[in-house]
Amino acid sequence: MTPDQQKFQRDLARKHIARARESAKSHPMSDQRIAAAIAPMIGAEVGQVLKWMREMPNG
């Protein structure tokens, strides 16, 4: 995967993560569960999504 593709995938994941965390305020979800739900949508590993979640400012 090219660096541009990886950046796009990470940015897409961050948008999904932010949306999931916002909806988790009314229905709590663990980071693991959020990552497991997002990973197949963007074609990434759950571990990679968790890494990106930890890199986010509110992560």
N, C-alpha and C positions, 0 to 999 in steps of 0.2 A: 504494500500500500504506500502510495506517495505521501510526502509530508502534508500536502494540501488536502488529500483525502482524509488523513488522520485528524487534521485540524477541523475539517468539516464534521467528521464523526464526533469528535469531542464537543464541539459547539452544539450539535444536535442533542447529544446526551445531556449537556448542561441545561438546555431548554426543557427537556423532558423531566429532568431531576427537579428543577425549580417548580414546574407545574405539579409534580407528584408531592413535593414537600408542602406546597400550598394546600392541596386537597387533604393532606395528612393531618392538617390542623383540626379538622372536624372528625377524621377517622384515622387515628394513629397507625403508622406503618414503620417498621424498622428500615434502616438503610439497606440491609441485606434484601429485604422483600422488594423495596423500590428498585434496587439494582437488578434483581432477577426479572422484574417486569419490564424494565427498559432495555436490557441487553439484547433480547431477540429483535426488538423493533429497530435497533440501529446496527445490528450485526457485530456486536462486540462481546467480549467475555464479561461475565459478572464481576470478576476481580478487577478488570480494567475500569468498569463503571464505578466500582467502589473507590478506586484510586482517584478518579476524577471527582467523585463526591467529596473526598477528603481535601482535595485541592481548592474546592469552592470556598468563598469567604465565610458562608454560614454553615459549612460542613464540619 
